[in-house]
Amino acid sequence: MPSTARQSRWSLLRRRRVPSIGVADPGGAGPVPPSADIRVHRRVRHAERAGLLRGERLALPEQDGPGDRDVLLVVRTGLPPATALATLADARSRGQRVVLDLDDDLVSEQAVERLVPQGWDPAVLRTIREVVAAADQVLVSTPSLEDLVAPINSRTAVVDNALDPDLWLAPVAARTPKVDPEELRVLYMGSTTHGSDLALLEGVAAAVSARLGRPVVLEAVGVVVGPGLEGMRRVKIRNGDYPDFVPWLRSIASRWHAAVAPLADAEFNRRKSDLKLLEYSLLDLPTVASRVGPYLDRDEWAVLCDNDAEAWVEALSGVLSDRDAAAGRAATARAATERSRVLDETSVRKWAQLVLGTSTM
């Protein structure tokens, strides 16, 4: 039998061992998807800095499973359907904790009906539901998504989206945009799941332009499916990787006078997060957003309006015509984000506890 002193030393060494996690995100060995970077990789970086854990990105399926790490952390569809069940079985045989991070409804029947016609593989959606059911912990981005997932797996907790101060608050060199000084430019950041949202702005820029007597141009940054709206201008992204994209976006933010966040009133959208409002706020842009779903109670971050053309024209005209009031709204939104929606030591520690299974929540 080992001596008491030796047992104590061994216990101390075990307590000092930093847990290791392997992160499987949908990018595999390629670029990290923005959602994975925001939700997981940014937090891993801060948790490592605090000595809470050691993280490694797993290049699945090329890499042979999660290895001997303490936790397998899956981001969205990070487990390929062909090997998902084998990977989960391997993790179980090693006594590894399995955690899933999910920031969109990819499991409901309504989501499947919406996503498959957009090109999603049904096998991928079946796999994500299997991972939801099997996980030791599921982390979701909104309470409405928790309501959907909890009946499948009761071990579900909400982790709000938050921005990384290293990306969003660090100084950047502003670039002077080469633009028409007579234009009023409005930013729209889109993704592949926002096509129907953009349609809400059909004809809005032209109507606001007629009302104000100045050219109003909607400028799109990001993935916009299809031809977009008439008169919409696409701004070419210099680098699509999120850690490079954010400083670039911040450096040219002075080209825009306002931002918009249209959101169609659909079940799928009601489970989305308010991430877009957070990003706009740290660009110092006054924002107009749909009074829908995740934006319903976000008056600090945006001027909220109904989803009809007249309401959008009225709200956007007001923001663009009164620059002093708009600047005040932008300052209020930035303060709200910096106060409660930026990663800090407390939020990172709580997240790490959920991932490692040491939380008392």
Sequence and secondary structure as in RCSB ss.txt:
>XXXX:A:sequence
MPSTARQSRWSLLRRRRVPSIGVADPGGAGPVPPSADIRVHRRVRHAERAGLLRGERLALPEQDGPGDRDVLLVV
RTGLPPATALATLADARSRGQRVVLDLDDDLVSEQAVERLVPQGWDPAVLRTIREVVAAADQVLVSTPSLEDLVA
PINSRTAVVDNALDPDLWLAPVAARTPKVDPEELRVLYMGSTTHGSDLALLEGVAAAVSARLGRPVVLEAVGVVV
GPGLEGMRRVKIRNGDYPDFVPWLRSIASRWHAAVAPLADAEFNRRKSDLKLLEYSLLDLPTVASRVGPYLDRDE
WAVLCDNDAEAWVEALSGVLSDRDAAAGRAATARAATERSRVLDETSVRKWAQLVLGTSTM
>XXXX:A:secstr
   HHHHHHHHHHHHHS  EEEEE TTTTS   HHHIIIIIHHHHHHHHTTS EEEE  TTTS S TT SEEEEE
TT S TTTHHHHHHHHHHTT EEEEEE S  SSHHHHHHHGGGT  HHHHHHHHHHHHH SEEEESSHHHHHHHT
TT S EEE    B HHHHTS          TT EEEEEEE TT HHHHGGGTTHHHHHHHHHTS EEEEEEE   
SS STT EE   S  SHHHHHHHHHHTGGG SEEEE     HHHHTS SHHHHHHHTTT  EEEESSGGGTT TT
T EEE SSHHHHHHHHHHHHH HHHHHHHHHHHHHHHHHHSB  HHHHHHHHHHHHT    
